[in-house]
Amino acid sequence: MIKNVGQTDKIVRIVLAIILAALDYFEVVKGASSWILSVIAILLLVTAFINYCPVWKLIGKNTATFTK
């Protein structure tokens, strides 16, 4: 698996996951939306830690390497 998530992208994913998890934890969002936010937060964390995003692969984006 080729890495396609760069450092900045990784930080953004982790921060967003923390925000989404906090919204769920503090019950700002309730019901089915709460579950959806939790799943999205987990997906963001997983993709950040494995440095690979299948969506980026589908659209041909790679934030891990930049060309000049």
SEBA-332939 format. One line per 5 residues: number of its first residue (from 1); their letters; for each residue x, y, z of C-alpha. Coordinates in steps of 0.2 Angstrom, whole numbers. Each point is the difference from the previous one (the first is absolute). Layout:
NUM = a = X:Y:Z | ...
# end
This chain:
1 = miknv = 0:0:0 | 8:17:-6 | -2:14:13 | -11:14:-7 | -3:10:16
6 = gqtdk = 13:14:4 | 4:7:17 | -11:15:-1 | -15:-11:-7 | 4:-12:15
11 = ivriv = -1:14:13 | -16:7:-7 | -8:-17:0 | 5:-3:18 | -7:17:6
16 = laiil = -16:-3:-10 | -2:-17:8 | 3:8:18 | -13:13:-4 | -13:-12:-6
21 = aaldy = 3:-12:14 | -2:15:13 | -17:4:-9 | -5:-17:4 | 7:-2:17
26 = fevvk = -8:16:6 | -16:-4:-8 | -1:15:-11 | -6:-11:-14 | -12:-14:5
31 = gassw = -9:-15:-8 | 6:-8:-17 | 10:16:-4 | 11:-4:16 | 4:-18:-7
36 = ilsvi = 4:7:-17 | 12:13:7 | 8:-14:11 | 3:-11:-16 | 7:15:-10
41 = ailll = 12:4:15 | 6:-18:0 | 3:0:-18 | 9:16:1 | 12:-7:13
46 = vtafi = 3:-16:-9 | 4:9:-16 | 11:12:9 | 10:-14:9 | 2:-11:-15
51 = nycpv = 4:14:-11 | -11:-6:-14 | -17:6:-5 | -10:-10:-13 | -10:15:-5
56 = wklig = 16:10:-5 | 5:-16:-10 | -17:1:-9 | 2:18:-5 | 18:-1:-3
61 = kntat = 6:12:14 | 16:-3:9 | 4:12:15 | 15:-10:5 | 11:6:-14
66 = ftk = 1:16:-9 | 7:4:-17 | 9:16:-4
# end
